[in-house]
Amino acid sequence: IDEPDALSQMPHIEYVREAGSEGIELVMWLIMRGALNDKVRTVHRFYHVPASNTAVGHLILENLP
């Protein structure tokens, strides 16, 4: 959240290597983060791993002036 510029420099293949084939989805989240101001506030954060091990996460960010 706080260092999107550093993460944007990571090659796509590194995301796949570290997080599997779904790891490339992180690139979409970086694009979303890039659309926000430099400073943001975390309004809501939720992460749950049910018994099936298919995790779900929610993150709501709000622009700060």
Helices and strands as residue ranges (DSSP letters): H 4-8, H 12-19, G 21-24, H 25-34, E 40-48, E 56-63
